[in-house]
Amino acid sequence: MKTDAETASAAPPTEKGANRCEEILEAASALLLEEGYAGFSARGVAARAGLRLSHVQYYFASPAAILAELLERFVRRYGEEIMARFASGDGSGEERLYRALDFLLNDEAYRRDCGIFMIEVAGFASRNALIAAALARYYEIYFDLFSGIVKTLDPSLSPRVRARRARQCVALIEGMSMTRPHMGPKGEVDFSAREATRAIMRLVCGE
């Protein structure tokens, strides 16, 4: 059984170290996109980044540590984007929600990255404790994000109900995201950002 030291990534203490970590993560993301989890390895990441394997292992002790960091970075990066779209501009809560969902469901980069992490990586959470912990953290951040949105849409909800509605919103969005690509034009209509907005408004506000 691996120890924490063998599975965790070390935080880079210098600007050079931070830049090197970013190079490794960019290479890892590209490799994962092209090869999937089955073809993912620290050696492959090193080759993609133009680094020695030992350099990659200095910052990330295992491929799982790289994937865990990618998952954390993914949810934080896109979580900030979602909240920025919800908070920006004028309009009703429903219109603000629509702007956020339009990004979630239609932004090509987000859809690509979501496919990588939710299909390629999440499927292996049951086999690796580090990835499982990162996935749990992913959903913790995701639920907190939507809890804030739900609170804005209906401030009268109790914290317990708000948390439950937030989890239901996330499940609804992920279900739409994963089902829509397999349904052709009908899926694009039935699972559009506008339809998702209406469904969430009914769920949260009873509208």
Secondary structure, 3 states (H helix, E strand, C coil): CCCHHHHCECCCCCHHHHHHHHHHHHHHHHHHHHHCHHHCCHHHHHHHHCCCHHHHHHHECCHHHHHHHHHHHHHHHHHHHHHHHHHCCCCCHHHHHHHHHHHHHHCHHHHHHHHHHHHHHHHHHHHCHHHHHHHHHHHHHHHHHHHHHHHHHCCCCCHHHHHHHHHHHHHHHHHHHHHHHHCHHHHHHHCCHHHHHHHHHHHHHCC
